[in-house]
Amino acid sequence: MQNLNRITFDPQVMGGKACIRGMRVTVSTVVGLVASGYSNADILKAYPYLEEEDIRQALTYAAWRVQEIEVPLSTYEISN
């Protein structure tokens, strides 16, 4: 995965969720706005402290996360 230097995680900010540059704007907020039909220009107008690269990296991070597959651990019987 490419370097996503604008995506940050801090337990003291938004409960450790993926955020944009340590701000209280989560990746999920940005992705949700895009999914709802907001353009980059709309998002930047609503959040003037964000930059185009923030939106791009939020989408890149979200795409990477949905590619992950959780594999359940096998259950083992412990014999005594």
N, C-alpha and C positions, 0 to 999 in steps of 0.2 A: 504494500500500500504506500502511496506517496505521502510525503510529509504534510501533515495537517496541523501546522503550527498555530492555527487560530482556534482550534478546538481544545478547550481546557476542562479540567476536572478538579474541583475543589470541594471538599465536604462542607466548607463554610459558605459556599455559594450555591444556592438552589439545590441543596441536599446532595451535592456531588454529581448532579446530572451533567451531561455534555453541554457546555456553554460556549458562547462566542467570546474569545479573548478575555475571559475572566469576568465578563459582565453578567448581569442578571437576565440575559437573553439566552434561552436554551435553543439547542439545535432543533428540538421538536417544535418550538414556536415558529422558527423560520421555515422548516419543512411544511408545517401545517398551513402557513400562509401561502406558500407556493402551491400546495395541493388544492387550496381553496380558490385558486385563480388569480391571486395577487401577482403583479409583475414585480420584477426587481426594483423598478422605479417606485412603485407603490410602497414596497417594504422599506426602501431607503428614505422615503418621505415620512413614513410612520416612525421609523427608528433612525434618525439622522446621524447617530453615532456609529451605525454600521457602514460597511463598505461592500462593494460588489464581491470582493474576494471572500468576505465572510459568508455571503450567501452561497457562493460556489463551493466553499469548503464544507458548509453545513450539508449541502446536498450530496457531496462526495462521501462524507462520513456516514450519512444515512444509508446510502447505497451499499457501502462496505458492510455496515452492520446487518443489513437484511440478508447478506450472502452467508453469514455465519450459520452453522448448523449445530444445534445442541444434540449431542448423542447421549442417550440415557446410559447410565452405568448398569451393567448386569447385576442382578441380585444373586448373591451367593449364600448357600446354606452353610452355616457354621456348625460343624459337627463337634460334639464334645465327647 
